[in-house]
Amino acid sequence: MGRKELVKRYFIFFFGLVLNSFGVAFVTNANLGTSPIASIPYSLSMIITSLSLGTWVIIFNVGLIIVQTAFQRKEADKFQLFLEVIIAFFFGYGIDLSMLCLRAFHPTSYLAKLIFLVIGCCIIALGAYLEVIADVVMLPGDAFVRAVAKAVHKEYGQTRMISDISMSVIAGAICLIFLHKLSGVREGTILSALLVGNLVKIYSKLLRNLAEQLLPEKEQERLLESSASNGIPEYVITISREYGSGGRAIGKNIAKALNIPYYDTELIHMFAEKSGYTEEFVKNNEEQMSKFQYNLYSWYTPSISERDISQVEQLFHIEKKVIHEIASKSSCVIVGRLANFILGDRDNTFHIFISSDQDSKIRRIMERDGLSLEDAQKKSLKVDKERATHCRYFTHREWGKVDNYDITIKSSRYGIERTSSILTDMIRS
């Protein structure tokens, strides 16, 4: 990274920090509580009023840095810690300056307070987005969570959630003990936790061009992926399917008829090799994103770097790379793994979705897996729900929706063999 780009990154980061401090001032003036990470200093500032909110933010963040250092021990990066201290002071004084600028604005009605809160969340989210794309240093709060997560061998998202809940509870206890009311932790705390993460996701879509200009390596990676369509392969076929529809058998038949490689369970070995995870881990986790997990990660993980994403997300990033690699080498059939979305921008691809009526699916599952009628019905519903949630989380699109595929076909109408023949003839033509 050149000096010019590094300077640009730091400028963007500190501009984001300025926005963050201004957003905190808006949220504070709303008087409906504040974000979990700021709840403790906010509560303390209402108890010991001789110190400003900004001063308490500095004290709190320096405390987090000390705890972070204790967790990291010899692994602590002294330069990173030095930058975190600077950030703590910059952020604290920025909050005090922002509060001074907004001293004349004190909303009285509940609606006005809500508007102030939402405006503050929008500003905080924009600041957080700029800090993330700058990718030069972490905020003390984020660095603290990362250090704890690494020390206790937990995922960042899970640790962040526990940390935020703990801080909110502590802040609430402080307010109840000394003020006999919940002031620092209120409905605004919940709203900010829900809003900020999702707003960061919106900004990441709307301001994608800014991120690509700031991070040229990301743009280069994207161009490499899209340019792969000009390589050797004549065509790549992706098969998405309802559980029990016979999509796997149909994919094998197509690959055999066209004399091209077939990738399905073989991918598990390739993903494991690339990621360092065991094949068992890959098999058990590649599509195991529950609705509950989906919501949690949607709230807590958009504003962190790729180094701290969940294991499920890390695995998906590996899968993307592997699928792009195999698709660039030769014609092939790829089953599942959201390959239709991953290869959505490629030329010469056929994205197929295999469905089936419920009775046919259940019969096939019962025969193949040796399950009872009731168990087969439960498994069919469970697997399809997992696939839909997995798809929605990583693509923001609806699994099984006709618009997402070039060809949709019901295997129960034609049977496995005839469905395979129909699709093969369509691809050949």
N, C-alpha and C positions, 0 to 999 in steps of 0.2 A: 504494500500500500504506500503510495507516494505521500509526501508531506502535504501537498495541496489538498488531496482528498481527505487526509487525516484532519486537517484544519477545518475543512467543510463539515466533516462528521461531528467534531466537537462543537462547532457553531450550532448545528442543528440540534444536538443534544441539549445544550444549555438554553437554547430558545424553547425547546420542549419543557425544560425545567421551569422557565419563567411562566409559561402557560399553565403548568401544573400548579404552581404557587398561586397564580391568579384564580384558577379554578377552585382551589381549596378555600380561598377568601370568599368566593361566591357561596360555596356550600356552607361555610361557617356562618355567614350572615343570614342564611335561610333559617338557622336555629332549629333544625329538624334532626340533628345528629350529623355525624360525618362518616367518612369511609372507615372500614375496620383498621387499617394501618395507621390512621391519624386519630383514632378514637381515644387512645390513652393520653397523648399530649393535649388534645382538646379538652378532655375531662380535667386534667391537672391545671390547665390554664384558667378554668372556671373556679377552682378551689384556691390556688395561690395566684391571685390576680396581679401581684407585684411583678411577675414575669409574664412576658407576652406569649402569645401562641407560638410565634416563630422561635422564641427562645426555648420553649418546651419541646418543639419539634427538633431543634438542634440537640438538646440534651438526650432526648429519646433515641434519635438516630445514632448518636455517638455511643449510647449504651448498646444498641443493636450491633454496632461495629465491634465493640469489645467482646460481646458474646460470640459473634461470628468468628473472631480471631481465636477464641477458646476452642471452638469446634474444629477449626481448620488446623490449628497448631503449626507444625512445621510446613504445611502445605499453603499457608497464608501468603498471598501475593502482596508484598509491602507497597508496591506502587498502586495497586488496586485499592488497598486500604487507605492510602494517602488521598487518592481521588475521591473516595467515599466520604472522607472527613470534609474535604472541600465542598462536595455536593451538599452535605448536611448543613453547613453554614450558609451556603448560597441559597438553598431551599428555604431555610428558616428565615433569613433576612428578606428573601423574596416574598414570603407569606406576610411578614409584618408590613412591608412596603405596599403590598396589594391590599391589605386590610386598611391601611391609611388612605389609599385611593378610593376605597368603597365606604369610608366611614359615614358618608352622608346618606347611604342607601341601607335602610333597615326595613324590610317588608313587614307589614303588620298583619295583613289577612293571610289565611292559610293558603289560598290560591297563589298569592304573590310569593309566599315562601317556597311553594312547590316549583314555581317557575324559576326562582333563583337557584334552587337545588338542581334542576335539570340543566340549566345553563352552565352551572359549575361542573356538572358531570361531563357535559359536552367538551368543555375546555380541558378538563383533566384528561379525558380520553385522547384528545388531539395531542396534548403534551406527551402522554405515555406512548402514543404511536410514533412520534418523532424521536423519542428517546430510544425506542426499540430499533427502528431502522438505522439510526446512527451507529448502533452496535459498537460502542467504544468502552463503556463502563456501565455497571449496574448500579441502581439506586441501593442505598444501604438496606432498605426493607427487603428487596428482592434478593440481594446477595446473602442476607441473613437466612432467608428461607432456603436458598440453595445449599448453604453450608450445613444447615440442620438436616435437610433431605439426604445429602450425601453421607452424613455421619450416621444416620439411623437407617440408611439403605431403603428409603422410601421415594416414591415419585414426587416430582416437584409440585404437581397439581394437588395431590393429596395432602402434602405437607403445607402448602399454601392455604388450603381450606382450613386445616386444623389450626394454623397460626392465626388466621383472620378471626375464626370463632373464639379462640382463646383471648385474643386482644380485645375483642368486643365484650366478652364476659368480664374481663378484668376492668375495663373502662366502666362497664355498667355497675360493677361492685363498688368501684371508687366513688361514683356519683351517688349511689344509694347510701353509702356509709357517711360521706361528708356533706352531701347536698340533700339527702333524703328524697331524691327524685332522679329519674333517668333523663339526663340532659345530653350527655355525650353520645349515648347510644339510643337512637330512636328509629322511626320508620325511614328516615333519611339514610341511615346506615345500610339497611336492607336494599333500598332503592339504588344507592350508589354501587353496591356490590353487584347488582343485577345489570345496571345500565352501563357502567364504564367498560367492562369487558366486551359487551356486545357492540358498543359504540366504536371501540378500537377495531373490531372486525369490519364495521362499515367503512371506517376511514381507510383501512387497508385495501379495500376494493376501490373506493373513490379516488384515492391518491396513489394508486399503484405505479403510475409513471414517475412520480417523485422518488419512490423507493428504488426503481430501476436505474434512475439517474444517479442516485446516491450509492447504490450497490451494483456496480456494473457487472460483477461476477455472477449475480443472479440473472441479469439479462443475458449474459453469455450462455449460462446454463439453459435458459429457456430457448434461446436460438438454436442451441445444439440439439435440443429435443425436437424442435419443430423441423429442423433441417434433416433429421434422420429419415424423413419421408422420401427424400431424394436418393436413398441408398439402394441396395440390392433388391430387397423384397418386392415381389410382384403384388402380393396382397397379404394382409394380416386379418384373420378372422377372430373376433372375440365372441365368446358365448356367455351370456348371462342367463340364469335360469331359476325358476321356482324349485324349491326342494321337492324332489320326487317326480319331477317332470321328465326325467331321462336326458337332461341336457348334457351330462357328461358322456353318455353313450353316443349321443348324436355328434358331439364334438370329435370323439374318437373315430367315428365312421367317416366324417368329413375329411379329417386329416389323412386317413388311410386311402380314401378315394382320390384325393389330390396329391398323395405322396409327399406330404409336408410334415414337419415336426408337430407334435402335440404336447402342450404344457398344461398340467393340472397339478397333481400331487408332486410332480417333479420340481415344481417351483418352491415347495417347502424346503427342500434340500438347498436350493440356490439361495433362498432368503436367509436361511440359517447360516450358510457359509459367509454371506456378505455382512450380516449383522453381528455375528458372534453369539447369537442366542442358540439354544438347542432346538432341534427339529420339533421336539415335543412342545416347547414354548411357542414356537411359530404356529404349529397346528392348533393349539388351544387358544391363541390370542388374536389371530389375524382378522377375525370377524366378530370378536367378542366385546363389542362396545354396547353396553346396555343403555337403555333410555336414561337411567339415572346417571350413569357415567357421562353420557352425552351432554346432559344439562350442566353437570359440574364442570367439565372441561370447557364448555362454552362460556361459563362465567369467569373462570379463574385462569385459563391458560392463554388467551389471545395476546396478552401484553408481555409475554416472556420470549426469550430467544429460543432458537431451535435446539440449543444444547439442553434445555430444561423441559422439553416436551415429554409427554407420557410415553411409556414403552410401546403402547398401541400405536401412537403417532410416529415414533421412531421406526417402528416396523413398517408402517405404510410408506414412509419416505424411502426405505430400502426397497420395498416392493416396486415402487414407481421406477427407480433406477434400473432394477433388474428387468422389468417389463420393457422399458425403452431399449435396453441393450439387446434383448432377444428379438424384439420386433425390428431392429435395424440390421440384423444379420441375415435373416432369411424369411421366406414366407412361413407362416405357422398358424396354428390354432391355439388360442389362449382361453382357458375356462375360468370364469369368475375373477376375483381380485380387483374389481372395478376397472378392468382393462379397457372397457369401452370409454370410460371417462379419461383415463390416463392417456390413451391414444386418440382422444377425440379430435385433435387438430391434424392428424396424419392423413395424407392421401392414401388411396388404395387400401382402405380398411372397410370391413364389413362387420357391423355391430348387430348381433343377433340376440333376441330375447326369446327363450323357450318357456311357454306356460303350459298348463294342463288343467283339466277339470279336477275337482277335489277328489272324486271317487277314484279316478285313475292314479292320482298321486298317492293316495292312502294305500291302495292295493300294492303299488310298487314298493313303497316304504316297508309295508308289512312283510312282503316276500324277501326283499333285499336285506333288511335289518333284523328280521325275525321278531317283530314287535306285535303286540296286540292292537286291535282296532283303536282303542282309546289312547294307547301310548303313541301310535303312529300319528294320530290326529294332533296330539300335543306337540310332538316333535316337528311336524310340518309347520305348525303355527309359530313355534319358538324360533326355528331356523330362519324362516322368512322375515320375521320381525327383526332378528339380529342383522340380517343382510340389509334391510331397509334403513335401520338406524345407522349402521356402518356407512352406508351410502350417503345418507343425509348429512352426517357429521363431516365427512371428508370432501364431499362434492357440492353440498347445499342443493342437491337435486333429489327428485323422488325416484326411488328404485322401482323398476317395472313400468314406469310411465312410457307410453308409446313414443313420444317425441325424442326420447333419449337413445333410440335405436334405429337402425336402418331397416331391419326386418323383425317382425314379431310373428310368432307362429305357435299354434296350439298342438302339441305332440299327441294329445289324446284324440284328436280328430283324424290324424293320418297314421298314427303308429310310429314307432322309433325309426324303423328302416325306411319307410316312405318319406318321413320328415327329413331324414338325412339325405335322401336322394333329391328331394325338391330343393333343399338348400344348396347342395353340391352343384346341381344344374344351374341354379341362379348365379352362383359365384363364377362358374366357368363361362357363362354367357356374358 
